Amino acid sequence: MPIFMKPEYVQEPVTRCVNHAQGKETNENHEAPTHLVRCEHKLAQYHTAPLTERESVVIPYESPHVGSDWVTNLYQFMCYSSCSGGLNRRNVQVIFTLEARTGEVLGRSTVEVRICACPGRDRRAEERDPTAKPTTGTKRGAKVMLGAELVSVGPGKKKRDDELFTLQIHGRDNYEHLCKIRDCLELAHFLPQNVIDDFKAKRGQLNTQNKNLQSGKKILKKKRGRPRIIKKDTDT
């Protein structure tokens, strides 16, 4: 079962983006077109929780073969981490749970995943600069393996309003000032355009009045600071 890692998104179900969920290349005759995680096991069952709408895949437990200590199962991730409307560059982890037939949880493990077209490129970039933001997606219409079919993915246009950024601020006062600016910018999206235009007009008038007041003060200072010359009559 995939879940988001950050607390503000952990309640949201992880699902595929609309473009990949409605595409015919990887969804033809598949019972779970919206599920992010798929398993190649022939007895895999896909479930969606009725209350939380979380999507999961269930496979039966199988004993390892003779001479082996584990069983190999192939999983597919059907969206990129950069897909807008889906993961949208949010950190995701997959929960693997071992359950008995009665529903009792016998074991649980989590794995953080990042789904991208060029994992080697991103790994090398992180090794060079661990603080750099990871790059995901493809460029120049590169061809990548998505599911069991070969599809072509173009660069597409990024929506800046959907991107999330993190700033490191030094000082409590600076942080509070930036929070106020952030709140104002977010509230501005909910205001009608006529209200924004009126506010801009009033702000322009106030700026003009302040400029006039400042220029008037400068003229008064010059007049007050002008030296006075007094002529005295001298007796001859």
SEBA-797501 format. One line per field, with one value per residue: residue number from 1; x, y, z of N, C-alpha, C in turn. Coordinates in nm, 2 decimals, decimal comma. Example, Ala and Ser with C-alpha at 12.3 -4.5 7.8 and 13.67 -1.06 7.14 Angstrom:
<pts>
loro 1  2
nx 1,32  1,28
ny -0,57  -0,22
nz 0,78  0,71
cax 1,23  1,37
cay -0,45  -0,11
caz 0,78  0,71
cx 1,32  1,29
cy -0,33  0,00
cz 0,78  0,79
</pts>
This chain:
<pts>
loro 1  2  3  4  5  6  7  8  9  10  11  12  13  14  15  16  17  18  19  20  21  22  23  24  25  26  27  28  29  30  31  32  33  34  35  36  37  38  39  40  41  42  43  44  45  46  47  48  49  50  51  52  53  54  55  56  57  58  59  60  61  62  63  64  65  66  67  68  69  70  71  72  73  74  75  76  77  78  79  80  81  82  83  84  85  86  87  88  89  90  91  92  93  94  95  96  97  98  99  100  101  102  103  104  105  106  107  108  109  110  111  112  113  114  115  116  117  118  119  120  121  122  123  124  125  126  127  128  129  130  131  132  133  134  135  136  137  138  139  140  141  142  143  144  145  146  147  148  149  150  151  152  153  154  155  156  157  158  159  160  161  162  163  164  165  166  167  168  169  170  171  172  173  174  175  176  177  178  179  180  181  182  183  184  185  186  187  188  189  190  191  192  193  194  195  196  197  198  199  200  201  202  203  204  205  206  207  208  209  210  211  212  213  214  215  216  217  218  219  220  221  222  223  224  225  226  227  228  229  230  231  232  233  234  235  236
nx 0,08  0,07  0,16  0,16  0,44  0,46  0,31  0,10  -0,01  -0,07  -0,32  -0,44  -0,53  -0,31  -0,28  -0,30  -0,21  -0,44  -0,39  -0,23  -0,39  -0,61  -0,51  -0,46  -0,25  -0,14  -0,35  -0,53  -0,77  -0,72  -0,79  -0,75  -0,71  -0,65  -0,47  -0,16  0,05  0,13  0,13  0,30  0,22  0,02  -0,21  -0,27  -0,47  -0,66  -0,75  -0,97  -1,01  -1,32  -1,38  -1,14  -1,05  -0,80  -0,57  -0,46  -0,27  -0,30  -0,13  -0,09  0,08  0,38  0,59  0,95  1,15  1,33  1,65  1,66  1,60  1,41  1,14  1,07  0,89  0,75  0,70  0,53  0,54  0,31  0,32  0,49  0,70  0,68  0,44  0,18  -0,11  -0,12  0,12  0,27  0,53  0,56  0,68  0,68  0,60  0,61  0,41  0,47  0,30  0,26  0,02  -0,21  -0,46  -0,68  -0,66  -0,48  -0,19  0,13  0,38  0,55  0,68  0,84  0,92  1,08  1,02  1,10  0,99  1,11  1,23  1,50  1,68  1,95  2,07  1,96  2,05  2,33  2,33  2,25  2,46  2,66  2,57  2,41  2,22  2,07  1,77  1,58  1,56  1,30  1,12  1,11  1,30  1,30  1,12  1,19  1,20  1,06  1,02  0,71  0,51  0,43  0,45  0,60  0,63  0,61  0,71  0,67  0,82  0,64  0,44  0,50  0,32  0,34  0,20  0,13  0,37  0,58  0,78  1,06  1,20  1,48  1,50  1,67  1,64  1,37  1,20  1,23  1,12  0,85  0,76  0,78  0,59  0,36  0,36  0,33  0,07  -0,08  -0,04  -0,16  -0,42  -0,49  -0,56  -0,82  -0,97  -1,20  -1,14  -1,21  -1,19  -0,92  -0,82  -0,93  -0,79  -0,53  -0,55  -0,61  -0,38  -0,20  -0,28  -0,23  0,05  0,12  0,03  0,20  0,45  0,41  0,39  0,65  0,81  0,71  0,80  1,07  1,11  1,02  1,23  1,45  1,38  1,37  1,63  1,77  2,02  2,01  2,09  2,20  2,22  2,41  2,42  2,70  2,87  3,02
ny -0,12  0,21  0,53  0,88  1,06  1,30  1,47  1,65  1,55  1,28  1,18  1,17  0,95  0,76  0,77  0,72  0,96  1,15  1,14  0,91  0,72  0,71  0,63  0,41  0,25  0,11  0,02  -0,15  -0,39  -0,42  -0,47  -0,28  0,02  0,27  0,22  0,28  0,10  -0,22  -0,57  -0,85  -1,10  -1,39  -1,43  -1,19  -0,95  -0,66  -0,40  -0,14  0,07  0,13  0,35  0,52  0,52  0,42  0,25  -0,08  -0,38  -0,73  -1,03  -1,39  -1,57  -1,74  -2,03  -2,03  -2,16  -2,47  -2,45  -2,18  -1,86  -1,67  -1,52  -1,41  -1,14  -0,94  -0,59  -0,32  0,03  0,27  0,54  0,85  1,02  1,29  1,35  1,56  1,62  1,37  1,20  1,43  1,53  1,47  1,30  0,95  0,64  0,29  0,04  -0,27  -0,55  -0,83  -1,06  -1,27  -1,52  -1,45  -1,18  -1,08  -0,89  -0,98  -0,89  -0,59  -0,37  -0,08  0,10  0,37  0,53  0,65  0,75  0,76  0,84  0,82  0,68  0,64  0,88  1,06  0,95  0,99  1,27  1,33  1,22  1,40  1,65  1,65  1,82  1,92  1,97  1,69  1,57  1,48  1,30  1,33  1,44  1,59  1,42  1,15  0,79  0,56  0,27  0,19  0,01  -0,27  -0,19  0,00  0,34  0,68  0,97  1,31  1,63  1,82  2,08  2,26  2,33  2,60  2,67  2,44  2,35  2,28  2,44  2,48  2,68  2,79  2,97  3,22  3,33  3,43  3,65  3,71  3,48  3,49  3,72  3,64  3,44  3,59  3,72  3,49  3,40  3,62  3,61  3,36  3,41  3,59  3,45  3,38  3,61  3,83  3,96  4,23  4,34  4,31  4,49  4,74  4,76  4,79  5,03  5,21  5,18  5,29  5,55  5,62  5,60  5,80  6,03  6,01  6,06  6,32  6,45  6,40  6,54  6,80  6,84  6,85  7,09  7,28  7,24  7,33  7,60  7,69  7,65  7,84  8,09  8,41  8,74  9,02  9,36  9,62  9,96  10,16  10,41  10,69
nz 0,00  -0,10  0,06  0,14  0,27  0,42  0,69  0,63  0,40  0,45  0,49  0,24  -0,03  -0,23  -0,57  -0,93  -1,18  -1,39  -1,66  -1,70  -1,58  -1,75  -1,99  -2,27  -2,32  -2,10  -1,95  -2,07  -2,05  -1,78  -1,43  -1,24  -1,31  -1,19  -0,98  -0,83  -0,76  -0,89  -0,92  -1,05  -0,99  -1,05  -0,90  -0,78  -0,61  -0,62  -0,41  -0,28  -0,02  0,14  0,31  0,35  0,09  0,01  -0,19  -0,25  -0,30  -0,29  -0,23  -0,22  0,04  -0,01  0,03  0,04  -0,23  -0,24  -0,09  -0,09  0,07  0,04  -0,14  -0,47  -0,60  -0,85  -0,88  -1,01  -1,08  -1,17  -1,23  -1,25  -1,01  -1,06  -1,18  -1,25  -1,06  -0,96  -0,79  -0,78  -0,71  -0,44  -0,15  -0,12  0,03  0,05  0,20  0,32  0,43  0,63  0,67  0,86  0,78  0,93  0,95  1,12  1,19  1,11  1,05  0,94  0,70  0,57  0,27  0,12  -0,18  -0,51  -0,82  -1,13  -1,46  -1,52  -1,31  -1,26  -1,33  -1,15  -0,91  -0,94  -0,94  -0,68  -0,53  -0,61  -0,51  -0,23  -0,12  -0,32  -0,52  -0,61  -0,95  -1,16  -1,41  -1,78  -2,06  -2,39  -2,51  -2,44  -2,45  -2,24  -2,02  -1,92  -1,72  -1,90  -2,16  -2,42  -2,42  -2,52  -2,36  -2,33  -2,25  -2,15  -2,00  -1,71  -1,42  -1,23  -1,01  -0,88  -0,77  -0,49  -0,25  -0,03  0,22  0,40  0,68  0,87  1,19  1,40  1,36  1,09  0,98  1,07  0,94  0,67  0,67  0,70  0,45  0,28  0,36  0,27  -0,01  -0,06  0,02  -0,17  -0,40  -0,37  -0,38  -0,56  -0,89  -0,92  -0,67  -0,62  -0,81  -0,72  -0,48  -0,57  -0,70  -0,49  -0,34  -0,52  -0,52  -0,25  -0,26  -0,43  -0,29  -0,07  -0,19  -0,28  -0,03  0,08  -0,11  -0,06  0,20  0,16  0,02  0,21  0,40  0,26  0,23  0,50  0,57  0,44  0,44  0,61  0,52  0,68  0,66  0,79  0,88  0,87  1,06  0,93
cax 0,00  0,15  0,11  0,24  0,52  0,45  0,19  -0,01  -0,07  -0,08  -0,46  -0,49  -0,50  -0,21  -0,34  -0,23  -0,26  -0,55  -0,33  -0,19  -0,50  -0,71  -0,44  -0,49  -0,13  -0,11  -0,48  -0,62  -0,81  -0,67  -0,90  -0,73  -0,64  -0,60  -0,37  -0,02  0,14  0,08  0,21  0,30  0,17  -0,11  -0,32  -0,28  -0,60  -0,66  -0,86  -0,98  -1,08  -1,44  -1,38  -1,02  -1,02  -0,66  -0,56  -0,36  -0,26  -0,28  -0,08  -0,08  0,22  0,44  0,71  1,06  1,20  1,44  1,78  1,64  1,55  1,32  1,05  1,08  0,77  0,78  0,60  0,54  0,49  0,25  0,32  0,62  0,68  0,66  0,32  0,09  -0,24  -0,10  0,21  0,30  0,66  0,55  0,75  0,59  0,66  0,52  0,40  0,45  0,24  0,24  -0,10  -0,26  -0,59  -0,77  -0,64  -0,38  -0,07  0,24  0,50  0,53  0,80  0,82  1,03  1,06  1,04  1,10  0,97  1,16  1,27  1,64  1,72  2,10  2,10  1,92  2,15  2,46  2,31  2,24  2,59  2,74  2,51  2,30  2,12  2,00  1,64  1,58  1,49  1,23  1,06  1,19  1,32  1,31  1,04  1,26  1,12  1,08  0,94  0,60  0,44  0,48  0,45  0,70  0,55  0,69  0,67  0,73  0,85  0,51  0,45  0,49  0,23  0,41  0,11  0,13  0,50  0,60  0,92  1,10  1,30  1,54  1,50  1,74  1,57  1,23  1,13  1,22  1,02  0,71  0,73  0,76  0,47  0,25  0,36  0,28  -0,07  -0,14  -0,04  -0,26  -0,56  -0,52  -0,62  -0,96  -1,04  -1,24  -1,05  -1,24  -1,14  -0,78  -0,80  -0,96  -0,68  -0,41  -0,58  -0,60  -0,24  -0,13  -0,31  -0,15  0,19  0,13  0,02  0,33  0,56  0,39  0,42  0,79  0,86  0,68  0,89  1,21  1,10  1,02  1,36  1,54  1,34  1,40  1,77  1,84  2,08  1,96  2,19  2,15  2,31  2,42  2,47  2,82  2,89  3,15
cay 0,00  0,34  0,64  0,99  1,06  1,42  1,47  1,73  1,47  1,14  1,14  1,16  0,83  0,77  0,72  0,76  1,09  1,13  1,11  0,77  0,63  0,70  0,59  0,28  0,17  0,03  0,00  -0,23  -0,52  -0,43  -0,45  -0,16  0,12  0,38  0,18  0,31  -0,02  -0,34  -0,69  -0,95  -1,23  -1,43  -1,43  -1,06  -0,89  -0,52  -0,35  0,00  0,08  0,21  0,47  0,60  0,51  0,38  0,14  -0,18  -0,50  -0,84  -1,15  -1,49  -1,60  -1,87  -2,07  -2,03  -2,29  -2,55  -2,39  -2,03  -1,80  -1,57  -1,54  -1,29  -1,09  -0,82  -0,49  -0,21  0,16  0,31  0,68  0,91  1,11  1,43  1,36  1,66  1,56  1,24  1,22  1,57  1,55  1,44  1,18  0,84  0,52  0,17  -0,04  -0,42  -0,61  -0,98  -1,08  -1,41  -1,53  -1,39  -1,04  -1,04  -0,84  -1,06  -0,81  -0,48  -0,30  0,04  0,14  0,49  0,51  0,76  0,69  0,85  0,78  0,80  0,67  0,66  1,02  1,12  0,90  1,06  1,41  1,34  1,20  1,52  1,75  1,59  1,92  1,96  1,91  1,58  1,59  1,37  1,32  1,31  1,55  1,57  1,31  1,02  0,67  0,49  0,16  0,21  -0,11  -0,37  -0,14  0,11  0,46  0,80  1,07  1,44  1,71  1,88  2,21  2,25  2,42  2,65  2,68  2,31  2,31  2,31  2,48  2,49  2,79  2,78  3,11  3,25  3,43  3,41  3,76  3,69  3,37  3,54  3,82  3,56  3,37  3,68  3,73  3,37  3,40  3,72  3,55  3,25  3,46  3,67  3,37  3,37  3,74  3,86  4,05  4,37  4,38  4,33  4,61  4,85  4,77  4,84  5,17  5,28  5,18  5,38  5,69  5,65  5,62  5,94  6,13  6,01  6,13  6,47  6,50  6,40  6,65  6,93  6,86  6,89  7,23  7,35  7,23  7,42  7,74  7,72  7,64  7,94  8,19  8,55  8,84  9,15  9,48  9,72  10,09  10,20  10,56  10,73
caz 0,00  -0,10  0,13  0,14  0,39  0,50  0,77  0,57  0,29  0,48  0,48  0,10  -0,09  -0,34  -0,69  -1,05  -1,24  -1,48  -1,79  -1,71  -1,55  -1,86  -2,11  -2,32  -2,33  -1,98  -1,88  -2,15  -1,98  -1,64  -1,33  -1,15  -1,38  -1,11  -0,88  -0,85  -0,75  -0,95  -0,89  -1,16  -0,94  -1,12  -0,80  -0,72  -0,59  -0,60  -0,32  -0,25  0,11  0,12  0,39  0,32  -0,05  -0,01  -0,28  -0,21  -0,38  -0,20  -0,30  -0,12  0,09  -0,07  0,09  -0,06  -0,29  -0,16  -0,10  -0,10  0,19  0,00  -0,26  -0,55  -0,66  -0,93  -0,86  -1,11  -1,03  -1,29  -1,25  -1,21  -0,90  -1,11  -1,25  -1,19  -1,04  -0,90  -0,68  -0,77  -0,64  -0,30  -0,10  -0,11  0,08  0,02  0,32  0,30  0,55  0,63  0,75  0,86  0,72  1,02  0,94  1,22  1,13  1,17  1,03  0,86  0,66  0,48  0,18  0,05  -0,33  -0,60  -0,95  -1,23  -1,59  -1,52  -1,17  -1,25  -1,34  -1,02  -0,81  -0,95  -0,90  -0,54  -0,48  -0,62  -0,43  -0,15  -0,08  -0,45  -0,53  -0,71  -1,07  -1,21  -1,54  -1,89  -2,15  -2,53  -2,56  -2,42  -2,44  -2,11  -2,00  -1,83  -1,72  -1,99  -2,29  -2,45  -2,45  -2,54  -2,27  -2,36  -2,13  -2,10  -1,93  -1,56  -1,35  -1,11  -0,89  -0,81  -0,72  -0,35  -0,22  0,11  0,24  0,53  0,73  0,99  1,27  1,42  1,31  0,95  0,95  1,09  0,83  0,55  0,69  0,67  0,31  0,23  0,38  0,18  -0,14  -0,07  0,02  -0,29  -0,50  -0,34  -0,39  -0,69  -0,96  -0,90  -0,53  -0,63  -0,89  -0,63  -0,38  -0,64  -0,73  -0,37  -0,31  -0,61  -0,47  -0,13  -0,29  -0,49  -0,18  0,01  -0,27  -0,27  0,11  0,09  -0,19  0,01  0,32  0,12  -0,02  0,34  0,46  0,19  0,26  0,64  0,59  0,36  0,53  0,60  0,52  0,74  0,63  0,90  0,84  0,95  1,07  0,87
cx 0,09  0,08  0,21  0,31  0,49  0,31  0,07  -0,08  -0,10  -0,23  -0,51  -0,45  -0,40  -0,27  -0,27  -0,29  -0,36  -0,50  -0,30  -0,30  -0,60  -0,64  -0,47  -0,37  -0,11  -0,23  -0,57  -0,64  -0,76  -0,78  -0,88  -0,65  -0,58  -0,50  -0,23  0,07  0,06  0,18  0,19  0,25  0,04  -0,23  -0,33  -0,43  -0,59  -0,78  -0,85  -1,07  -1,21  -1,44  -1,26  -0,99  -0,87  -0,66  -0,44  -0,37  -0,23  -0,24  -0,07  0,07  0,26  0,57  0,83  1,09  1,31  1,57  1,77  1,57  1,44  1,24  1,05  0,94  0,80  0,67  0,63  0,47  0,44  0,24  0,46  0,59  0,65  0,53  0,22  -0,05  -0,24  -0,01  0,26  0,43  0,66  0,61  0,65  0,67  0,56  0,53  0,38  0,41  0,22  0,13  -0,15  -0,40  -0,70  -0,76  -0,54  -0,25  0,05  0,37  0,47  0,67  0,77  0,94  0,99  1,10  1,03  1,09  1,01  1,20  1,42  1,69  1,87  2,14  2,07  2,01  2,28  2,45  2,31  2,38  2,68  2,70  2,39  2,19  2,04  1,87  1,64  1,51  1,43  1,16  1,16  1,20  1,33  1,24  1,11  1,16  1,16  0,99  0,84  0,51  0,50  0,49  0,55  0,62  0,65  0,63  0,74  0,75  0,73  0,54  0,42  0,40  0,30  0,33  0,10  0,26  0,51  0,75  0,94  1,21  1,35  1,57  1,58  1,68  1,42  1,15  1,12  1,12  0,88  0,67  0,70  0,63  0,35  0,24  0,30  0,12  -0,14  -0,15  -0,14  -0,40  -0,59  -0,58  -0,77  -1,04  -1,08  -1,14  -1,08  -1,19  -0,99  -0,74  -0,82  -0,85  -0,56  -0,43  -0,56  -0,45  -0,16  -0,16  -0,24  0,00  0,21  0,12  0,15  0,44  0,54  0,42  0,57  0,85  0,83  0,77  1,03  1,21  1,10  1,16  1,45  1,51  1,39  1,56  1,85  1,89  2,02  2,08  2,14  2,26  2,30  2,48  2,59  2,84  3,02  3,20
cy 0,12  0,45  0,75  1,00  1,18  1,42  1,54  1,65  1,32  1,09  1,12  1,02  0,85  0,70  0,77  0,89  1,05  1,08  0,96  0,67  0,61  0,65  0,45  0,19  0,07  -0,02  -0,10  -0,36  -0,53  -0,40  -0,33  -0,05  0,24  0,35  0,22  0,19  -0,14  -0,45  -0,79  -1,08  -1,26  -1,43  -1,30  -1,01  -0,75  -0,47  -0,20  0,01  0,17  0,34  0,57  0,61  0,48  0,26  0,05  -0,30  -0,61  -0,96  -1,26  -1,52  -1,74  -1,90  -2,07  -2,16  -2,35  -2,48  -2,24  -1,98  -1,70  -1,60  -1,40  -1,26  -0,95  -0,72  -0,38  -0,08  0,24  0,46  0,73  1,00  1,26  1,45  1,46  1,60  1,43  1,25  1,36  1,61  1,53  1,31  1,07  0,72  0,41  0,08  -0,18  -0,48  -0,76  -1,01  -1,23  -1,40  -1,46  -1,24  -0,99  -1,00  -0,91  -0,98  -0,70  -0,41  -0,19  0,06  0,27  0,48  0,64  0,71  0,79  0,77  0,75  0,79  0,69  0,80  1,09  1,08  0,98  1,21  1,43  1,31  1,32  1,63  1,69  1,69  1,96  1,89  1,80  1,61  1,47  1,40  1,30  1,43  1,51  1,45  1,17  0,91  0,59  0,37  0,19  0,09  -0,21  -0,32  -0,03  0,23  0,58  0,91  1,20  1,52  1,77  2,01  2,19  2,36  2,47  2,66  2,55  2,27  2,35  2,34  2,49  2,59  2,77  2,93  3,12  3,36  3,42  3,53  3,75  3,59  3,42  3,64  3,74  3,48  3,46  3,71  3,61  3,37  3,50  3,67  3,44  3,30  3,54  3,59  3,35  3,50  3,76  3,96  4,20  4,42  4,40  4,46  4,74  4,87  4,83  4,99  5,26  5,29  5,28  5,53  5,72  5,67  5,76  6,05  6,13  6,08  6,28  6,52  6,51  6,52  6,79  6,95  6,90  7,03  7,32  7,35  7,33  7,57  7,78  7,72  7,75  8,05  8,33  8,64  8,97  9,25  9,58  9,85  10,13  10,35  10,59  10,85
cz 0,00  -0,02  0,12  0,28  0,48  0,57  0,70  0,45  0,32  0,47  0,34  0,05  -0,21  -0,46  -0,81  -1,10  -1,35  -1,62  -1,80  -1,67  -1,66  -1,99  -2,14  -2,32  -2,22  -1,91  -1,95  -2,07  -1,84  -1,54  -1,24  -1,22  -1,30  -1,00  -0,92  -0,86  -0,81  -0,92  -1,01  -1,12  -1,01  -1,03  -0,73  -0,72  -0,55  -0,52  -0,30  -0,12  0,09  0,20  0,35  0,17  -0,08  -0,10  -0,25  -0,30  -0,28  -0,28  -0,19  -0,08  0,03  0,00  -0,01  -0,11  -0,21  -0,20  -0,11  0,03  0,16  -0,12  -0,34  -0,61  -0,73  -0,91  -0,97  -1,05  -1,16  -1,31  -1,21  -1,09  -0,94  -1,17  -1,18  -1,18  -0,97  -0,78  -0,67  -0,69  -0,49  -0,26  -0,07  -0,05  0,07  0,15  0,28  0,43  0,53  0,73  0,75  0,80  0,80  1,02  1,04  1,15  1,19  1,15  0,93  0,83  0,56  0,39  0,11  -0,09  -0,40  -0,74  -1,05  -1,35  -1,59  -1,38  -1,16  -1,25  -1,21  -0,91  -0,81  -0,91  -0,75  -0,47  -0,50  -0,53  -0,35  -0,12  -0,21  -0,45  -0,64  -0,83  -1,12  -1,34  -1,66  -1,98  -2,29  -2,58  -2,55  -2,41  -2,32  -2,11  -1,89  -1,83  -1,82  -2,14  -2,30  -2,49  -2,46  -2,45  -2,30  -2,24  -2,07  -2,04  -1,79  -1,51  -1,23  -0,99  -0,81  -0,74  -0,57  -0,33  -0,07  0,12  0,39  0,58  0,86  1,06  1,28  1,35  1,15  0,91  0,97  0,98  0,70  0,55  0,66  0,52  0,24  0,24  0,29  0,04  -0,16  -0,07  -0,10  -0,40  -0,49  -0,36  -0,54  -0,76  -0,94  -0,77  -0,54  -0,71  -0,80  -0,53  -0,45  -0,67  -0,60  -0,32  -0,39  -0,56  -0,35  -0,16  -0,35  -0,38  -0,09  -0,06  -0,26  -0,14  0,13  0,01  -0,12  0,13  0,28  0,08  0,11  0,40  0,39  0,22  0,40  0,65  0,51  0,45  0,50  0,61  0,57  0,72  0,74  0,84  0,93  0,95  1,01  0,94
</pts>
